[in-house]
Amino acid sequence: GRGRLARVGYFSRLVDALFSISLFGRGRVPGDASAAAALGYEQRLSSNERYCYYGRVVQQGPWLVLQYWFFYYYNNWRTGFAGANDHEADWEMISIYLTRREKPPCGGTSTTDDTGPKYKEPEVYDNQLGHVFDEQTAPKPVDIMCYEPEWIAYASHDYQGDDLRRHWLDPEVDKVGEHPVIYVGAGSHAAYYRRGDYITEWAIPFLAPAIDVTSRIRQFWRETLRQYANQQRTRRTSNIFLIPFVDYARGDGVIIGPSAQLTHITDRAVKPWDKPRLLTTDTPWLSHYRGLWGLYTRDPFSGEDAPAGPMYNRDGSIRTSWYDPTGWAGLDKVLPASQERAAVQARQSALQQSCIALTEAIQAKEETLRNVSLDLEALRRQQDLFALVSQYEVQVEGLSKEVQQLRANLATEQTLLHALNDYAQQLSKITSTDAETMPPAFLRSHIHRAHMPEPESRQYDNLLAEIWSAASIGLIMIAFVFSIFFFPPGYMVTSAVFIVYLVGAIEAGFRRRLGGFASSSAVIFAVFAALMLLFEYAWQTLIVGALLIGIYLIWENVRELWA
């Protein structure tokens, strides 16, 4: 997409160039497939225009999960928006996690409150493995009015875990009434909570070791050495071996569903939802077909291959989001808010009992330790009992370590109990379900790295910078070729350094970082000069260094005598 390469560094552009070249050697969707898919889609809409989703209801633990599956004819992210891949067909999904109300308004046919009428049509649901209950084992139909939404998770590429999930009251989740708004990435169909441009990074499989090494180096640099620890990390950090792509989820396309409260909508086309289709495992095309829903290109990266259905991965295995919908979003370790206070109280009671038991065990063990120590002191005052003394010394040492471990366990559990007491007090103060009064820690503490849209200040509109970023890889390769033919062999390294330095200076100029580039260059040149001097005068440096260290040690020791 426009400005994509201008947002990242030069090395990432080089990896991106390698990825683009790899398309010539790997399987990919033919260029006319996108046009054919568009024609087929238009023909289908002209004969019967409708937009439907496929719904699945599944109970897993304390959560009632509503899965919404969406089918797209074609994924044209690469050809349409300079993304990572194209492939025929596409399945995407979001999940809403409901919890039973503390005081459910169950029964009756309909209810209306301050937020308007609420849907309460009962549904028969699958169990956590997706099997349909028969008539003998089927539970009573679920009254949806007995439940309320607490969490929501949008599928975005192949990501999974806590970062996908948002609390229902999180301000990041846009809603129209009680309907969450999904901002779909153009071409990729990834789902986002906020509209905007998202930088998505992809990894080439054979570069995985390099990605791991650079990530560990960065972690060591920032966390162990604490470099830039006091600087606020406002900029997105990226691994140089990851390929950047842009997901355009601007919310400026066709709208499906209600849109009256979307303030950024002006003249967009709005389409209503058709009747939803219920997904159950007795649906033949869902459970009986494990193959792909389109062209199999034999792409070794699998990015250009069509996906399998909602239930299966490309290799025929069952999707995590299907057999473990709560674990897919990292919700398997989370209790519903209605059960959390009782669970905290139970945990407090258990820890209190454990602390009492540990205290009693410490007292008993200390008494044993003191008695054995007395025996040891008595034995030491006797002659010719060395073997017995050694046995008692070992016993005393072992008992002492046991007491220390028990005290450490007690200190840990007391600390945990104190933290639980504070947490219980915080929970007791939350009496409202209004997002404005909910502490942010209760809404977003689970998020490790939120995938946020690029700030408008970083959405490049400098045409010259975009042209340079697009042409820089090719220009530097041409420059290296010219240097081979026009520079003597002895100047190859010098010419390469000059080209790299010139490219770095141009990059810094476009990014308004010439000051930092000059400072970094001075440091690099100083280090290089110091290394050259050390190499040229290695023996002299070692001799002078040894003399200085010897003089310093003599001075320190003599000064200590005088002091």
N, C-alpha and C positions, 0 to 999 in steps of 0.2 A: 504494500500500500504506500501511498504517497507519504514521504517523511519517515518511513519505517527505518531505513538505514541511517538516517541522520540522527536518530535517537540513541544509537549505540556506538561503541568504539570500533576502531579499525579492525582489530583481530576478530571480533564477532562478524564483521562483514566478510572477512576472509573465510571463516567457517561456513558462512551462508553461501559464499561462492562455491565452495566444495560441495555443499548440499545440492545446489542447483545443477552442477556438473554431473552429480551422481544420478540425476534423472535420466541421463542418456544411457546409463548402464543397468538400471533397475526397471522393474515393471511399473508402468504408469497408465493412467486412464487416457485413451486417445483424445485429442483435442476436440473432435466433433461430438464426443459424448455429451458435453455440456449443452451444446445446441440441441441435440436430440432430446435430452431430458427436458429442456425448456419447452420445446414443441409438444412433447407428450403431456407435460403438465398443463399447458394452455388448452390442449384439446380436451383433457379430462375436466378442467374447470368449465369450459364452454358448454359441455354437455350436462354437467351436474356439479355446480359449484357448491362445495360444502367444506367445512373445516371441523374436524372432530379430533378428539383425543381418546386414548385408551386408558381406562382406569383400573387400578388394582387396589384392593383393600386387604391388609394383612395385619394380624395381631402378633406382635413379638414382645414378650415380656410385658412391661406396663404400658407399652406404646401401641396405639392404633395408627398404622402407617397408611397414608393415602398416596399412592404412586400415580403420577400422570405421565403417560408415555406419548410422545409426539413423533410422527413419521414424516420424513422429508424425502422428496423424489431424488434429490441430488445434492451432494456436497461440493460446491464449486469455489471453495476457499482459495485454492491456488490460482486458477485461471481467472477468477473474478475479482479477487482482492489481494493478490500476491501473498497468499497464505502458504501453509505447509503442504497441503495435499488436496487432491480431488478424489472422490469415490462415489460410486453409484449408491443411492439410498442412504438414509441416515436415521438412526433412532436416538432420541434424546429424552431425558426424564427429569422431573422434579419430584420431591417427596415432602409431604406435610405430615408432621408427627403430632398426633392428638393424644391428650391425656384425659382421664375421666375427671369430671368436675367434682369438687368437694360437695357441692349441693346441686346436683344436676336437675334441671327442669324436665325430668323424663315424663313420658306419658303425654297424651293429647295428640293433636294433629299438627299444630303449628304454634309458634310463639313469636312475639314481637317485643323488642326492648328498644333502648335508646339508639341502638345502631341499626335498627331495622329488622325485618323478618329474617329468620334463619332456616336454612334447609335442614330437614330432619328425616328424609326418606331412609328407611332402614335398608341395610345392605348385609348380605351374607358374605363372610370373609373367609379367606384361606388361612391356614396356620402358617407358622414361620417358615416352613419348607415349601410352601406354595401348593400343597395338596388340597384338593377340594374335599370337604366333609360330605359324607353320605347322609342320608336322611336319619339314620339311627344315631350317628355321633355328632350331627350338626348342632351347634349351640343356637340359642335364640337369636333372631335378627338383632343387629346392632342399631340402637336408637342414637342417631348422630347427635341429637340434642343433649345427650349425656356426656358429650366430649367437647373439648375446646382445643384449638391449635396452640402449641407451645414452641415448636421448632419447625424450621423449613430448610431444605437443602436443594440446591440447584446443581445438576450435573454440568461439569465444565471440562471438556476433553477427557483425559483419563485420570483426573485428580480424584482423590477420595480422602476422607478423614475430617478432622475438626474444622479445617479452614473452609470447607464447603458449607458448613452449617451456620445459620443465623437464628437468633431468638425471634419469635414472632413479633415481639415488641421493639426489636432493634430498629432505630430510625433509618438504617440503611435499606430496610425492606420497604419498598414503595407498595402502596395498596390502593385499590379503588374499592371503597367500602371494605368488605372483608375478603376481597380477591387480591392475592399477591400479583405484582406486576413482574413479568420476566422480560428482560432486555436481551434479545437474541443476537449473537454475533453474526454479521453478514457473511454468508458462505460457510462458516464453520458450524453454526447453529448452537454454539456453546451458550449457556445461560448465565446471566449476570444480574446482580441486584440493583446496580446503578447504571445509568446510561453513560456512555463515553467510549474512549479508545483504550483498549487494554493491551499491554505488552505481554505476549505469551511466549515462553521460551521452550524450545524443543531440543532434545539431545539426540545426537547420532549415536547409535549403539556402540560402535567401535571406539568412540571417544569417551565412553563411560569412565575408564581408569583416569584419564586426564581431568575429567570433571571432578572426580572424587578427590584427587590430589590438590587441585586448586582450591576446592572448597575447604579442605583441611588446613591449607596454608592460610587462607583468609580467616578461618576461625582462630587459628593460633595467633595470627597478627592482631586481631581485634580483642580476643578474650584473654589469651595468656599474656601477651605483651601489652595489652590494653592500649593499643594505638587507636587514636580517634575516639577514645572512650568518652571524653567530655563533649564531643561534637554531636549535635542532634542529627540523626540519620534521616534527612529529608528526601534524599535522592534514592531511587531504586537501585539496589546493588545487583549486579549480574555476573554470572560466570562467563569468562571469555570464550569457553568452549560450547556454550549454548547458543542456539540460533534464534534470533528474535523475530517474531511475527506479530502483526497487529490484528487484534479482533475489534472490528468496528461495531459496537453495540450502542449505537447512538439513539435508538428509538425513533428514527425518522422514516420508518417504512410502514408497511401495512399493519394495522392493529387488528388483532382477533380478540374479541371479548369486550367488556365495558371499558369506556375511556373517558367518561364525563369529568373525572377528577384529575386527569393528567394535564398539568398546567402547560407543558411544553407542546401540546398537540394543537395544531391550528387547522390545517386542511387535509389531514391524513385520512386515508380510506379506512373505515372501520367495518369489520366483518363479524357476524355473530357466530358463536359456537354451535355446531350441530350436536345432536344427541350423543353423549359419550358411549363408548363401547367397553363393556366389562371384560377384563382379562382374567381368565381362570386357566388352570393347567389342563382342563379337558378341551380347550380350544386347540384343534388339530394343528393349525399353522404355527402356533406358539410353542407347544411342547414336543411335537413329533418331528419338527424340522430343525436340525442343528446346523444347516449350511448357511452360506452367505446370501444376502439379499441383493446381490448384484454381481458385477464383474470381479473375477478373481485375477488380478494382474501378476501374481507371484512376486509381489514386492517384498524383498527381504526385510524391510522396515515395517511392512503391513499397513503403512499409511495410505496407500492408494487402493488397497483392497476394500471391497464393500463390507459393511458390518454384518454380524449375525443379528438375530431377532432380540427382543427384549429379555429373553430368558438365558441366552447363551453368549459366550465370547466367540471370537473367530475360530479358536481351536476346538470348539465344541464343549468346553467346560461351562459350568453354570456361572453366570455373572454374580459377583459379590453383592451387587445392589438387589439381586433377586432373592437369593437365599439368606442374606443377612442385611436387610435394609437399614437396621439401626447401626450395625458395625460399619457399614459403608460410609456413614456420616459421622462416625465417632460417638454415636449416642448410646452405645451398649454399656458404657460406664457411667451414664447419667441417669439420675432419678427424676421423675416428674416433680415439679415444684410442690404439688399437693402432698407428696410422700416424703419430701426432703426433711421437714422439721421432725417428723416422727423418727426417721432414720438417724438424724443427728442425735436426738434424745436417746435412742437405743445405743448408739455408739458411745455417747457420754457415759451411760450407765455401765457398759461393758468395760470401758477404760478405767472407770472408778474402781470397779471390782478387781481389775487387773493390777492397779496400783496398790490396792490393799494387800492382794496376794503377794506382790513383789516385796512390799515392805516387810511382811511377815517372813518371807523366805530370806531376806537380807538379815533380819534379826537372828533367825535360827542359824544361818551360815556364819555370821559373825561370832556367835557364841561358840560354835564348833571350832572356828579358827583360833579364838582366844584359848580354848582348852588345849588344843594341840600345840599351840605356841608355848603354853606353860609346861607341857610335857617335854617339849624340845629343850627348853632352858634347863629343866631338871636333868635331862640326859647329858647335856654338855658338861655338867659338873662332875660327871662320873668318868672314870678311866676305863679304857679298853672297850668302849661302846661306839666306836666310830661308825660301824656299819649301820647300827640302829639310828644314830644321829643323822646319817645321810638320808635314810628312809623318811624320817620325820621332817627334814628340811624340804624334801621333794613334796611331801604332803602339805606342808605349810604354804609353799609357793603355789601349789595347785588351788588350795582353798582361797588364797588371797586373790588369784586371778578370777575365780568364780564370783567372789564378792564384788570385785570391780566390774565384772560384766553385768551382774544383777543391778548394781547402782547405775550403770550406763543405760540399761533397759528402762529402769524406773525414771531416769531423767528424760529419756526420749518420750515415754508415754505421758509424763506430766506436761511436757511441752506440747504434745499433740492434744491433750485434754484442754489445756489453756487455749489453744487455737480453736478447738471446737466450741468452747464456751463463748469466745468472741464471735465466732461464726453464727452461733445460735442467737446471740443478741442482735446481730445484723439482720438475721432472718425475721426476728420478732418485730423489727421496725418496718418491715415491708408489708404494708397493709393495702397498697393500691396496685392495680394492674395497669396503671398509666405509664407509658414509656418515659414521660418526662420526669417522673418521680422515682423510677427504678435506678439504682446505682449502676453506673457503666460496668463495674466489675461483674455484676450478675448477668449482664447481657453479652459481653464480649471477652471475658477472661479466657475462654477456650481457644481463641483465635491466636495462632502463632504468627502467621503472615497473611494478612488480609490482601486479597487481590483487588486492588483499587484502580480506577481509571487514571490515565495520565492527566496530570494537572494541565489546564489550558495554557499555562506559561511554558510548558514543555512540548506542546503540540506545534511543531515547527512550521512556520509559514515563510521561512527564508528560502526563496526559490534557488538562489545561488548555492546555499548550503546543501539543499537536496540534490542538486545536480552534481556537486562535488562528491557527496556520499555515494551516489549511484555509480560514478565513474572512477572513483579512487582506486578500487581494486584492479581494474583493467589498466589504469594509467601506471600504477606502480609496477605491474608485471611488464609492461612495455618498456618502462624506464630501466628495469633490470636487464632486459634483453639488449637494449641499446648500450648499456654500460659494458656488457660482455664484448661487443664488437668495437666500441670506440675508445675504451680505456685499456691501457696496458695491463697484462695479467697481474703485475705487482700492485696495482691500485684497485683491485676488485673489492677488497674489504673496505677500503676507504670510500669508494663510490657507493657501496651498499649502505654504509653508515650515513653518508650524506643524504641518500634518498630517503631513508627511514626518518632521519631528523627533519628533513624538509616536509615530509608528509605530516609528521607530528606537529610541526609549527603551523601548518595550514589548518589542521584539525583544531588546534588550540585557538586559532584566530576565529574560526567559525563558531566555536563554543564559548567565546569571550573568556578564555582562561590563559591568555598569553603571560600574565604575571606568574601564575603557578607553573606554567611550562618553563619559563626562564629560570625560576627558582629550582625546579627539579633538574633542569639541564645542568645548572651550576653544581648541584650536589653530585650528579652522575659523573661529570667531568672531573670533579675534585677526587672522588673515590677512584676513578680510573687512573688519574695521575699518581695518586698515592700507591696504587698497586704496581704501576710501572716503575716507580722509584724503588719500591721494595724488591721487585724482581731484578732490577739493574744492580742494586747495592745490597743484596741479601746478606752476604757475610759481614759487611761493614755495619749493617743495621743490627745483626745479632750480637756482634761484639760490643757495640756502643750500648745496646739495650742491656746486656749482661753487666757491663760496668756500672751503668746507672742504677740498676736494681741492687747490686752489691753495695754501692755507696749509700743508697737509701736505707738498706737493712742495718748497716753499721750505725748510721745516724740515729735510727729509731731505737736501737738497743742501748747506745751510749746515752741518749736523752733519757731513757727509762732509768738508768743508773743515777744520773744527776737528779732526777725527780725524787 
